[in-house]
Amino acid sequence: MSDARAAILGTLRRTRDAHPVTPPPSDFTPLAEKQWPPEERLPRIRRMMEAVHTEFLDATEADWPAVVTDFLTRAGAANLLYAPGTADGAKLANAQSPSPPRGEGRGEGDAPQPRTSPQDLSATPNTDAVAPPHPNPLPGGERGNVASGLTLIPYDRPIEDFKQQMFEGIDAGLTGTLGAIADTGSLILWPSAAEPRLLSLVPHIHVALLRADALYDSFWQAMRDQRWADAMPTNALLISGPSKTADIEQTLAYGVHGPKRLVVVIVR
């Protein structure tokens, strides 16, 4: 460090210590007052997100895997990248596997999979390391299930092992969400080792599952109710629509540096 820089920093530190600043008490009243009736939250979220080209599908806990695969097949997608280490990923894979003999495996009456809490997700570092490998190999080194012309590819390898395929050969990625915010019309994503952030940032089509009972008035309410202060990931994502950018002439373009389409599946 140069003598001049050291002198400047030393002066700043002495001044800071000589005149400590007491931060004013936090007042979250304006944020707490941002409220909508429960029945208005979802219509507001949908209206705001559709205004920026987000697409919506409706499904139930029982049929959302079929809704997703049918939509992507009609959209011309050849494959879907998913997180096999999550409850949603396991449900998707099981829905596309051969049905077990009567009396074995999961039945139609099984209870819905519980959502993972922020505290559960934060127990593992937010890296692009992934869950153990999926046992079903595909020709050419790919792994996954094939159903209705759509290949399911598990994100079960470090990104270094299939970076080229990720950026050049993946059509769609599936993620869960921690809910949505009525104030801004945004999805909340909490990337983890089991569901890496690249699932939502790279594929041309991002399919996000939104449970209809996980809606919040504001970002502040979501952080409070989910107790974000207890533990935070290295990053959390708020997504309001497909990737978009504008040039100096303010011409808006979609899909330039991320997903070209955002498809929200409302699961009731």
For each residue, the residues with C-beta under 8 A, 3 or more apart:
1: 5 6
2: 5 6
3: 6 7
4: 7 8
5: 1 2 8 9
6: 1 2 3 9 10
7: 3 4 10 11
8: 4 5 11 12
9: 5 6 12 13
10: 6 7 13 14
11: 7 8 14 15
12: 8 9 15 16
13: 9 10 16 17
14: 10 11 17 18
15: 11 12 18 19
16: 12 13 19 20
17: 13 14 20
18: 14 15
19: 15 16
20: 16 17
21:
22:
23:
24:
25:
26:
27: 30
28: 31 32 220
29: 32 33
30: 27 33 34
31: 28 34 218 219 220 221
32: 28 29 35 220 221
33: 29 30
34: 30 31 183 217 218 220 221
35: 32 217
36: 40 41 44 182 217
37: 40 41
38: 41 215
39: 42 43
40: 36 37 43 44 182
41: 36 37 38 44 45 182 215 216 217
42: 39 45 46 212 215 266
43: 39 40 46 47
44: 36 40 41 47 48 182 185
45: 41 42 48 49 180 181 182 185 215
46: 42 43 49 50 56 266
47: 43 44 50 51 185
48: 44 45 51 52 184 185 240
49: 45 46 52 54 56 185 186 240 241 262 264
50: 46 47 53 54 55 56
51: 47 48 185
52: 48 49 185 240 241 242 244
53: 50 241 242 244 254 261 262
54: 49 50 240 241 242 262 263 264
55: 50 261 262 263 264
56: 46 49 50 263 264 265 266
57: 67 68 71 263 264 265 266
58: 67 265 266 268
59: 63 64 67 68 265 266 267 268
60: 63 64 267 268
61: 64 112 113 267 268
62: 108
63: 59 60 66 67
64: 59 60 61 67 68 209 265 267
65: 68 69 91 92 95 96
66: 63 69 70 95
67: 57 58 59 63 64 70 71 265
68: 57 59 64 65 71 72 80 92 174 207 265
69: 65 66 72 73 80 96 147 148 150
70: 66 67 73 74 148
71: 57 67 68 74 75 207 263
72: 68 69 75 77 80 150 171 172 205 207
73: 69 70 76 77 148 149 150
74: 70 71
75: 71 72 205 261
76: 73
77: 72 73 80 150 171 172 205
78: 149 150 151 171
79: 144 150 151 152 153 169 170 171 172
80: 68 69 72 77 150 151 152 153 171 172 173 174 207
81: 153 154 155 166 170 172 173 174 199 203
82: 88 89 92 93 152 153 154 155 173 174 199
83: 86 88 89 130 131 154 155 174 175 194 195 196 199
84: 89 90 93 131 134 154 155 156
85: 89 90 130 131 132 156 193 194 195
86: 83 89 90 116 176 194 195
87: 90 91 113 114 115 116
88: 82 83 91 92 113 174 176 209
89: 82 83 84 85 86 92 93 154 174 195
90: 84 85 86 87 93 94 113
91: 65 87 88 94 95 113
92: 65 68 82 88 89 95 96 152 174
93: 82 84 89 90 96 97 134 145 152 154
94: 90 91 97 105 106
95: 65 66 91 92
96: 65 69 92 93 145 146 147 152
97: 93 94 145
98:
99: 105
100: 104 105
101: 104
102:
103:
104: 100 101
105: 94 99 100
106: 94 110
107: 110
108: 62
109:
110: 106 107
111:
112: 61
113: 61 87 88 90 91
114: 87
115: 87 176 178 211 214
116: 86 87 120 121 176 192
117: 120 121 226
118: 121 122 178 190 226 227 228 230 231 233
119: 122 123 227 230 231
120: 116 117 123
121: 116 117 118 124 190 192 194 233
122: 118 119 190 192 231 232 233
123: 119 120 231
124: 121 192 193 194
125: 129 193 234
126: 191 192 193 197 233 234 235
127: 193 196
128: 158 159 196 197 198
129: 125 158 193 196
130: 83 85 155 156 157 158 193 194 196
131: 83 84 85 154 155 156 193 194
132: 85 156
133: 143 154 156 157
134: 84 93 143 144 154 156
135:
136: 143 144 145
137: 141 142 143
138: 141 142 143 144 146 151
139: 142
140:
141: 137 138
142: 137 138 139 151 153 165
143: 133 134 136 137 138 153 154 156
144: 79 134 136 138 151 152 153 154
145: 93 96 97 136 151 152
146: 96 138 149 150 151 152
147: 69 96 150 152
148: 69 70 73
149: 73 78 146
150: 69 72 73 77 78 79 80 146 147
151: 78 79 80 138 142 144 145 146
152: 79 80 82 92 93 96 144 145 146 147
153: 79 80 81 82 142 143 144 170
154: 81 82 83 84 89 93 131 133 134 143 144
155: 81 82 83 84 130 131 195 196 198 199
156: 84 85 130 131 132 133 134 143
157: 130 133 161 162
158: 128 129 130 161
159: 128 162 163 166 196 198
160: 163
161: 157 158
162: 157 159 165 166
163: 159 160 166 167
164: 167 168 169
165: 142 162 168 169 170
166: 81 159 162 163 169 170 198 202
167: 163 164 170 202
168: 164 165
169: 79 164 165 166
170: 79 81 153 165 166 167 173 202 203 204
171: 72 77 78 79 80 203 204 205
172: 72 77 79 80 81 203 204 205 206 207
173: 80 81 82 170 198 199 200 202 203 205 206 207 259
174: 68 80 81 82 83 88 89 92 199 207 208 209
175: 83 189 195 199 200 206 207 208 209
176: 86 88 115 116 189 195 208 209
177: 180 187 188 189 208 209 210 211 214
178: 115 118 188 189 190 214 222 226
179: 187 188 210 211 214 215 216 222 226
180: 45 177 185 186 187 188 210 214 215 216
181: 45 184 185 186 188 216 217 218 219 222 238
182: 36 40 41 44 45 185 215 216 217 218
183: 34 217 218 219
184: 48 181 219 238 240
185: 44 45 47 48 49 51 52 180 181 182 240
186: 49 180 181 219 238 239 240
187: 177 179 180 208 210 237 238 239 240 264
188: 177 178 179 180 181 216 222 236 237 238
189: 175 176 177 178 197 200 208 236 237 238 239
190: 118 121 122 178 233 236 237
191: 126 195 196 197 200 233 235 236 237
192: 116 121 122 124 126 195 196 233
193: 85 124 125 126 127 129 130 131 196
194: 83 85 86 121 124 130 131
195: 83 85 86 89 155 175 176 191 192 199
196: 83 127 128 129 130 155 159 191 192 193 199
197: 126 128 189 191 200 201 235 237
198: 128 155 159 166 173 201 202
199: 81 82 83 155 173 174 175 195 196 202 203 206
200: 173 175 189 191 197 206 208 237 239 259
201: 197 198 258 259
202: 166 167 170 173 198 199 258 259
203: 81 170 171 172 173 199 206 259
204: 170 171 172 255 259 260 261
205: 72 75 77 171 172 173 259 260 261 263
206: 172 173 175 199 200 203 239 242 259 261 262 263
207: 68 71 72 80 172 173 174 175 263 265
208: 174 175 176 177 187 189 200 239 262 263 264 265
209: 64 88 174 175 176 177 265 267
210: 177 179 180 187 214 264 265 266 267
211: 115 177 179 214 267
212: 42 215 266 267 268
213:
214: 115 177 178 179 180 210 211
215: 38 41 42 45 179 180 182 212
216: 41 179 180 181 182 188 219 221 222 225
217: 34 35 36 41 181 182 183 221
218: 31 34 181 182 183 221 222
219: 31 181 183 184 186 216 222 223 238
220: 28 31 32 34 223 224
221: 31 32 34 216 217 218 224 225
222: 178 179 181 188 216 218 219 225 226 228
223: 219 220 226 228 229
224: 220 221 227 228
225: 216 221 222
226: 117 118 178 179 222 223
227: 118 119 224 230
228: 118 222 223 224 231 232 236
229: 223 232
230: 118 119 227
231: 118 119 122 123 228
232: 122 228 229 236
233: 118 121 122 126 190 191 192 236
234: 125 126
235: 126 191 197
236: 188 189 190 191 228 232 233
237: 187 188 189 190 191 197 200
238: 181 184 186 187 188 189 219
239: 186 187 189 200 206 208 262
240: 48 49 52 54 184 185 186 187
241: 49 52 53 54 244 262
242: 52 53 54 206 254 255 258 259 260 261 262
243: 254 255 256 257 258 259 260
244: 52 53 241 252 253 254 255 256
245: 252 253 256 257
246: 250 251 252 253
247: 250 251 253
248:
249:
250: 246 247
251: 246 247
252: 244 245 246
253: 244 245 246 247 256
254: 53 242 243 244 260
255: 204 242 243 244 258 259 260 261
256: 243 244 245 253
257: 243 245
258: 201 202 242 243 255
259: 173 200 201 202 203 204 205 206 242 243 255 262
260: 204 205 242 243 254 255
261: 53 55 75 204 205 206 242 255
262: 49 53 54 55 206 208 239 241 242 259
263: 54 55 56 57 71 205 206 207 208
264: 49 54 55 56 57 187 208 210
265: 56 57 58 59 64 67 68 207 208 209 210
266: 42 46 56 57 58 59 210 212
267: 59 60 61 64 209 210 211 212
268: 58 59 60 61 212
